[in-house]
Amino acid sequence: MSASINDNDELLAQLKTGSLEAFQHFYTTYRHWLYVAAYSIIKNEAEAQELVQDLFVDFWQKGLGMRIDLNTTSSLRNFLFVSIRNRCLNKIAKDATRKKRLKDIFISDTYTLPSNGLENNELREQLESAISRLPERQSMAFRLAYQEHKTRKEIAAEMATSEETVKKQVANALKTLRASLKKILFF
C-alpha cells in the first residue's frame, strides 16, 4: 500500500475515503515523530504515548482528517504537530489545576486525622453542613470542582457562566469554608 501513497496529498485523500490501509500507513509514518514531539513538551513517556494514541483514535473515529484542507504537502504534518502540541498543553494545564486544588485544601501538619469512623463521620457531616450554608452558586461550583473534579471550563459550561465567575465562586467558597471549619479542625 505504501508504494501507492507517494505524498501527504494522496495519503490524506485516501484517509478521507476511510481507507484502513491508508490509516495504517499514516499511523506507522507519524506515530514516532508525534511521540517525540509530545515527549519534548511534557517530559513523560507514558503520557506522551497516551496523548499520541488518543490523537490517532480521534483522527480515525472522529474524522479529524476530513477537516484538513491541504494546500501544501506540509499541511498534514503541521496539523498533526499543532494537534499534539495543543493536547500536551491542555494536559499540562489540567494537571496544574489539579495540583492547585490539592494545595488549596491543605491541612496543617499538626492536625491529626480522627482515629475512628465516628469522628470521620462527624467531620464529614460538619463539612457537608458548612457547604450547604454556602450560597447556592458557590456551593455548586465548589462541589463540581472538588467533589466531581471538573475543570473551570467544564463547570462554567454546566453552570452557564464564565470561567472567571467560577474562579471567584470557588475562591469565595474556600475562604468561607476555611473560616467556618477552622474552629472544628484546629481546636
Secondary structure, 3 states (H helix, E strand, C coil): CHHHCCCHHHHHHHHHCCCHHHHHHHHHHHHHHHHHHHHHHHCCHHHHHHHHHHHHHHHHHCCHHHHCCCCCCCHHHHHHHHHHHHHHHHHHHHHHHHHHHHHHCCCCCCCCCCCCHHHHHHHHHHHHHHHHCCCHHHHHHHHHHHHCCCCHHHHHHHHCCCHHHHHHHHHHHHHHHHHHHHHHHCC
